[in-house]
Amino acid sequence: MPFSDFPELSFHPALNTDQDQIVKLIDKCYQEYGDRVILQGDDSDLLDIERNYRKLNGEFIVVRNENKTIIGTHAVVPVDQESGLCTFRRLYLDTELRGTGLGKSLMMWAIDWARKAGFRRVEFWSDTRFTRAHTFFSKLGFQTTGEKRDMDDGIQPYSEFFFWLDITPNN
């Protein structure tokens, strides 16, 4: 587990009972950009985390602080098991934890998890406003062509950039 640098934190599979805290964290992150969580839109996966992640042979983890508050999340979802394609979703950290290395640990966990599950490629979309995250993704080797799609499933319209990383699965 790449989390040994954070002994004060605990890492657990997300459960449906974690929904309120997960939504609160993600909503707080969205509000930094003038947006909000819309459970009837693109955020509907949060209504049944276990079904939308683990029962699809993916994983969603949460990071808790010493007070048991969820302060971070990350998830891997299969897109096409046969071709070895998965996507990353829900990489969110409480503001004060950004730049501490925890995001990198979460991303390395997701890459390792995907490799062990036999995936060969990760693809995902990221809000164009998340410029700090895009620099972070680039440092980890993720590629982008600048391909962009426009979205209207939030409080306000937004756009997303496409990212990918080819990985070698563990055999």
Backbone bond lengths (Angstrom), bond angles and torsions (degrees), N, CA, C in turn:
res aa  C-N    CA-C-N  psi(-1)  N-CA   C-N-CA  omega(-1)  CA-C   N-CA-C  phi
1 M - - - 1.456 - - 1.528 109.43 -
2 P 1.307 119.16 131.31 1.467 121.25 -177.29 1.528 113.55 -82.28
3 F 1.299 117.94 23.11 1.458 120.68 -173.01 1.523 113.67 -106.02
4 S 1.333 118.62 11.04 1.464 121.17 -175.56 1.528 112.89 -64.06
5 D 1.320 117.90 -20.62 1.466 120.36 178.20 1.528 112.70 -76.10
6 F 1.327 116.86 -2.31 1.465 121.30 -176.21 1.528 110.55 -129.08
7 P 1.338 117.70 62.12 1.475 119.72 -175.50 1.529 113.85 -64.90
8 E 1.322 117.51 -19.30 1.468 120.64 -179.95 1.529 112.32 -80.86
9 L 1.326 116.33 -8.10 1.463 121.33 -178.69 1.515 109.87 -109.04
10 S 1.334 115.50 156.03 1.467 120.02 175.14 1.522 108.91 -123.34
11 F 1.318 115.06 149.07 1.462 123.30 -174.39 1.517 108.09 -123.60
12 H 1.353 116.08 127.21 1.461 120.39 -173.96 1.527 110.77 -142.35
13 P 1.331 116.93 152.36 1.461 118.79 169.68 1.527 109.43 -61.30
14 A 1.318 116.73 136.89 1.468 121.12 179.12 1.521 109.69 -71.28
15 L 1.306 115.55 142.37 1.463 123.02 176.91 1.519 108.83 -120.14
16 N 1.310 116.30 161.07 1.467 119.80 176.80 1.523 111.41 -58.72
17 T 1.320 117.57 -29.94 1.469 120.63 179.03 1.530 112.01 -68.62
18 D 1.332 117.48 -12.74 1.465 122.04 177.28 1.527 112.68 -87.57
19 Q 1.327 116.38 -2.95 1.464 120.69 -171.40 1.524 113.22 -52.56
20 D 1.322 118.59 -47.90 1.466 120.24 -175.60 1.530 111.69 -59.60
21 Q 1.327 116.65 -44.44 1.466 119.45 -179.57 1.530 111.53 -69.86
22 I 1.329 116.89 -37.69 1.472 120.42 178.71 1.528 109.78 -63.85
23 V 1.327 116.69 -47.67 1.463 120.79 179.40 1.527 110.25 -60.99
24 K 1.316 116.99 -40.77 1.470 120.81 179.75 1.534 110.88 -61.52
25 L 1.335 117.54 -44.52 1.463 121.41 178.79 1.529 110.91 -63.10
26 I 1.327 116.71 -49.81 1.469 120.34 -177.25 1.525 110.34 -65.47
27 D 1.326 117.29 -40.07 1.461 120.69 178.25 1.532 110.76 -61.74
28 K 1.325 116.76 -40.21 1.464 121.27 177.86 1.536 110.13 -60.97
29 C 1.336 116.50 -41.80 1.471 120.57 177.76 1.528 110.73 -65.66
30 Y 1.334 117.01 -44.43 1.470 120.84 178.90 1.534 111.12 -60.25
31 Q 1.339 116.58 -39.70 1.457 120.33 -177.06 1.526 112.50 -61.91
32 E 1.327 117.23 -23.77 1.464 120.36 175.96 1.524 110.85 -61.10
33 Y 1.329 116.70 -21.28 1.466 122.59 -177.78 1.524 111.78 -115.07
34 G 1.333 116.42 16.07 1.458 120.36 177.66 1.511 113.92 77.45
35 D 1.313 117.63 18.22 1.455 121.49 -177.45 1.529 109.55 -116.53
36 R 1.310 116.55 176.62 1.466 123.43 179.41 1.519 109.30 -144.26
37 V 1.316 117.20 157.80 1.461 121.95 173.54 1.524 108.30 -67.63
38 I 1.324 116.29 134.70 1.465 123.12 176.48 1.525 107.16 -121.77
39 L 1.313 116.31 98.23 1.467 120.53 -176.44 1.529 112.46 -67.74
40 Q 1.326 117.77 -17.73 1.462 120.76 177.43 1.527 111.03 -92.14
41 G 1.318 117.43 1.98 1.468 122.34 -179.41 1.515 110.41 -117.43
42 D 1.333 115.30 -134.58 1.464 121.38 -176.40 1.530 112.33 -64.14
43 D 1.305 118.06 -16.93 1.464 121.15 -179.28 1.525 112.90 -92.16
44 S 1.317 117.60 10.72 1.472 120.84 -177.20 1.520 113.01 -64.02
45 D 1.341 118.48 -19.71 1.464 120.83 176.13 1.527 111.66 -59.78
46 L 1.320 117.14 -24.01 1.466 121.56 -179.00 1.523 112.80 -75.68
47 L 1.333 117.56 -11.09 1.463 120.93 178.79 1.528 112.41 -71.55
48 D 1.337 117.30 -26.42 1.462 122.15 177.32 1.525 107.47 -148.30
49 I 1.306 115.47 80.49 1.459 122.81 -174.33 1.528 111.44 -60.76
50 E 1.314 116.42 -44.46 1.464 119.32 -177.30 1.527 111.31 -62.64
51 R 1.305 118.15 -43.86 1.470 121.48 -179.96 1.522 111.63 -69.77
52 N 1.328 117.03 -39.78 1.457 121.04 -174.93 1.526 114.16 -81.18
53 Y 1.310 117.24 -7.41 1.464 120.27 179.13 1.532 110.54 -127.33
54 R 1.296 117.24 -73.63 1.467 120.42 -173.38 1.524 112.87 -62.91
55 K 1.313 118.92 -41.22 1.466 120.69 -179.44 1.519 112.26 -72.89
56 L 1.329 116.76 -9.43 1.466 121.32 173.23 1.529 110.65 -99.73
57 N 1.350 115.48 15.04 1.474 123.06 -178.75 1.517 112.93 67.97
58 G 1.333 115.79 29.30 1.452 121.40 173.75 1.519 109.08 -110.96
59 E 1.326 115.45 -166.57 1.461 120.20 177.72 1.512 109.60 -149.42
60 F 1.312 115.44 146.40 1.463 124.09 178.11 1.521 105.19 -134.74
61 I 1.330 116.75 122.35 1.461 118.74 179.20 1.524 110.77 -117.30
62 V 1.328 113.67 156.56 1.457 120.97 175.74 1.524 108.49 -122.37
63 V 1.324 114.74 152.84 1.463 122.72 175.47 1.516 106.53 -113.44
64 R 1.328 115.35 127.51 1.464 120.63 178.46 1.520 110.20 -114.27
65 N 1.340 115.18 144.36 1.460 119.28 174.27 1.527 109.54 -86.82
66 E 1.303 116.76 -174.86 1.470 121.39 -177.27 1.532 112.36 -63.98
67 N 1.335 117.39 -19.83 1.471 121.53 177.15 1.525 112.12 -90.78
68 K 1.343 116.99 6.70 1.472 124.13 179.69 1.528 112.96 71.48
69 T 1.328 117.17 14.48 1.452 121.88 177.37 1.521 109.44 -83.71
70 I 1.313 117.82 135.89 1.465 121.68 177.82 1.523 108.66 -75.17
71 I 1.343 114.54 121.40 1.460 120.76 -177.25 1.530 112.47 -121.98
72 G 1.339 115.85 3.56 1.456 119.75 178.05 1.520 111.22 -164.18
73 T 1.331 115.89 154.39 1.465 121.43 178.90 1.527 109.51 -147.47
74 H 1.314 115.37 158.90 1.470 121.88 169.58 1.523 107.95 -165.30
75 A 1.347 116.12 151.43 1.460 120.43 -176.80 1.522 111.34 -147.23
76 V 1.341 114.08 152.58 1.460 123.40 174.38 1.523 106.65 -124.45
77 V 1.336 116.07 133.18 1.461 121.11 179.62 1.525 109.18 -130.86
78 P 1.335 117.75 127.68 1.467 119.15 173.94 1.525 110.33 -63.79
79 V 1.322 116.01 139.73 1.456 121.78 173.53 1.524 108.61 -105.64
80 D 1.340 115.47 -47.92 1.461 121.77 178.78 1.529 107.61 -148.00
81 Q 1.320 115.57 96.94 1.458 122.19 -177.02 1.534 111.00 -57.30
82 E 1.317 116.53 -41.35 1.463 121.19 -176.04 1.533 112.46 -62.83
83 S 1.327 116.49 -40.78 1.465 119.46 180.00 1.531 112.04 -89.04
84 G 1.331 117.02 -5.05 1.462 120.35 177.84 1.512 114.06 79.95
85 L 1.326 117.53 28.98 1.463 122.16 -177.69 1.524 111.05 -104.92
86 C 1.329 115.13 130.57 1.467 120.18 173.63 1.523 108.41 -133.44
87 T 1.320 115.46 170.73 1.460 121.11 177.01 1.518 109.21 -128.60
88 F 1.304 116.10 152.95 1.459 122.16 173.77 1.523 107.44 -103.01
89 R 1.330 114.53 141.05 1.459 120.29 177.84 1.518 109.00 -140.73
90 R 1.289 115.15 160.38 1.458 123.03 165.35 1.525 115.69 63.64
91 L 1.341 117.19 36.18 1.465 120.18 173.08 1.527 107.40 -82.59
92 Y 1.320 114.92 100.82 1.464 121.23 -179.62 1.521 109.61 -135.45
93 L 1.335 115.16 140.68 1.458 122.25 176.72 1.514 109.32 -133.22
94 D 1.306 115.12 144.55 1.450 120.93 171.66 1.534 107.72 -56.84
95 T 1.301 117.34 144.48 1.463 123.41 -173.05 1.521 113.71 -48.58
96 E 1.330 117.68 -47.31 1.468 119.92 -174.03 1.527 113.45 -70.63
97 L 1.331 118.13 -9.58 1.466 121.08 179.64 1.523 113.38 -96.28
98 R 1.309 116.88 -7.29 1.459 120.10 178.77 1.522 109.36 -70.58
99 G 1.315 116.08 136.53 1.461 120.86 -178.94 1.520 113.75 86.26
100 T 1.332 117.78 3.56 1.470 121.20 -179.23 1.518 113.52 -92.82
101 G 1.323 117.04 -7.83 1.454 120.65 -174.92 1.519 112.81 98.68
102 L 1.325 116.99 -10.38 1.463 119.98 -179.34 1.531 110.90 -67.17
103 G 1.313 117.66 -39.56 1.460 120.48 177.38 1.519 111.06 -60.38
104 K 1.330 116.91 -41.79 1.459 120.85 177.30 1.525 109.99 -63.07
105 S 1.322 117.31 -42.66 1.469 120.28 178.23 1.522 111.08 -61.57
106 L 1.326 116.99 -41.40 1.468 119.92 177.61 1.524 111.33 -64.65
107 M 1.330 116.64 -40.83 1.455 119.41 179.74 1.534 110.35 -68.03
108 M 1.331 117.84 -39.74 1.469 120.28 178.52 1.529 110.19 -66.31
109 W 1.333 116.85 -37.22 1.471 119.83 174.64 1.534 109.28 -57.92
110 A 1.339 116.86 -47.43 1.465 121.22 -176.83 1.530 111.26 -64.36
111 I 1.320 116.86 -41.93 1.468 120.18 178.73 1.529 109.44 -64.10
112 D 1.326 117.23 -46.25 1.471 120.93 178.85 1.523 111.15 -61.62
113 W 1.327 116.51 -42.76 1.463 120.55 179.62 1.528 109.88 -61.43
114 A 1.320 116.25 -44.35 1.469 120.91 -179.72 1.529 110.95 -63.65
115 R 1.315 116.98 -42.44 1.476 120.26 177.80 1.522 110.71 -60.42
116 K 1.320 116.40 -49.59 1.471 120.48 -178.90 1.521 111.86 -61.40
117 A 1.318 116.87 -30.06 1.465 121.38 178.93 1.534 111.59 -82.24
118 G 1.334 117.35 -1.78 1.459 121.15 175.68 1.518 115.68 91.70
119 F 1.319 117.68 10.44 1.461 119.84 179.17 1.525 110.54 -77.20
120 R 1.328 115.26 148.87 1.458 121.49 -178.49 1.533 112.88 -114.83
121 R 1.321 116.23 -12.06 1.469 119.58 -177.68 1.529 109.28 -151.28
122 V 1.326 113.99 140.78 1.462 122.48 174.91 1.519 107.48 -115.87
123 E 1.322 117.14 131.49 1.461 122.12 174.62 1.523 108.36 -131.49
124 F 1.321 116.27 141.57 1.464 119.29 174.98 1.515 110.27 -158.42
125 W 1.314 114.08 164.63 1.462 123.16 176.50 1.515 108.43 -110.17
126 S 1.324 117.05 144.61 1.461 122.27 179.58 1.522 109.63 -136.32
127 D 1.309 115.44 134.04 1.459 123.05 -179.83 1.529 110.02 -50.30
128 T 1.316 117.18 130.92 1.464 121.93 -177.84 1.536 111.95 -60.72
129 R 1.315 117.37 -22.32 1.467 120.39 179.97 1.526 112.47 -75.42
130 F 1.339 118.09 -13.98 1.473 122.14 -176.23 1.529 110.44 -86.51
131 T 1.313 117.03 58.42 1.469 121.54 -173.39 1.528 112.40 -62.09
132 R 1.306 117.93 -36.63 1.475 120.20 178.24 1.525 109.97 -62.86
133 A 1.327 116.88 -41.46 1.464 121.23 178.47 1.521 110.58 -63.69
134 H 1.315 117.95 -36.93 1.459 120.70 -178.26 1.523 111.16 -65.67
135 T 1.315 117.00 -38.85 1.462 120.97 175.13 1.528 109.72 -63.55
136 F 1.307 116.45 -42.50 1.465 123.12 177.23 1.527 110.76 -59.75
137 F 1.331 117.64 -47.79 1.469 121.15 179.61 1.533 110.17 -59.47
138 S 1.311 116.43 -43.42 1.463 121.26 -179.36 1.526 110.90 -60.93
139 K 1.320 117.66 -42.92 1.469 121.63 179.00 1.524 111.60 -62.52
140 L 1.328 117.49 -26.76 1.463 121.53 179.00 1.527 112.64 -87.98
141 G 1.333 116.94 1.19 1.454 120.85 176.43 1.512 115.64 97.52
142 F 1.325 118.39 2.88 1.458 120.66 177.85 1.526 109.47 -69.57
143 Q 1.305 115.64 142.91 1.458 123.15 -178.52 1.530 109.47 -104.46
144 T 1.333 115.00 154.30 1.458 121.37 171.49 1.517 108.28 -151.08
145 T 1.310 115.87 147.97 1.467 120.47 174.98 1.519 109.96 -103.04
146 G 1.339 115.75 -2.79 1.453 119.98 -173.88 1.510 112.14 88.64
147 E 1.367 115.77 3.98 1.468 118.78 177.24 1.523 108.74 -55.73
148 K 1.318 116.01 134.69 1.460 121.24 -173.82 1.524 109.69 -131.97
149 R 1.312 115.31 144.15 1.463 119.95 172.46 1.529 108.20 -127.71
150 D 1.325 114.88 147.23 1.460 121.22 178.97 1.518 109.30 -94.99
151 M 1.335 116.05 138.49 1.461 122.63 -176.79 1.528 109.15 -124.47
152 D 1.335 115.49 149.44 1.469 119.61 177.32 1.531 111.42 -138.79
153 D 1.332 116.73 32.45 1.460 120.25 -178.52 1.530 112.65 -102.13
154 G 1.329 116.84 15.14 1.458 121.25 178.59 1.519 110.75 -114.87
155 I 1.304 115.87 -168.19 1.467 122.26 176.83 1.525 109.40 -62.66
156 Q 1.332 115.26 -36.19 1.456 121.34 179.47 1.533 108.30 -135.78
157 P 1.326 117.60 155.14 1.467 119.73 176.67 1.537 110.12 -61.78
158 Y 1.316 116.27 149.46 1.457 121.79 178.03 1.522 108.18 -151.74
159 S 1.316 116.27 172.12 1.459 121.67 178.79 1.514 108.97 -126.79
160 E 1.337 115.43 159.14 1.457 121.60 179.92 1.526 109.95 -132.93
161 F 1.347 115.09 146.87 1.457 122.31 172.79 1.523 109.13 -98.78
162 F 1.329 115.77 149.59 1.459 123.30 178.79 1.533 110.05 -94.07
163 F 1.346 116.56 134.35 1.467 123.53 177.67 1.514 109.40 -129.41
164 W 1.347 115.91 152.01 1.472 119.64 174.94 1.533 109.60 -150.38
165 L 1.335 113.60 160.93 1.466 122.12 175.03 1.517 107.20 -148.16
166 D 1.316 116.67 126.47 1.457 121.12 172.69 1.528 107.53 -84.81
167 I 1.326 115.99 132.23 1.468 121.46 -179.59 1.526 108.97 -126.38
168 T 1.293 115.39 156.22 1.456 120.43 176.29 1.513 107.78 -101.69
169 P 1.322 117.15 120.54 1.475 119.13 -178.90 1.525 111.70 -69.89
170 N 1.332 115.07 151.79 1.479 120.53 172.85 1.517 108.15 -76.94
171 N 1.286 116.55 134.40 1.469 120.45 178.87 1.510 110.91 -105.78
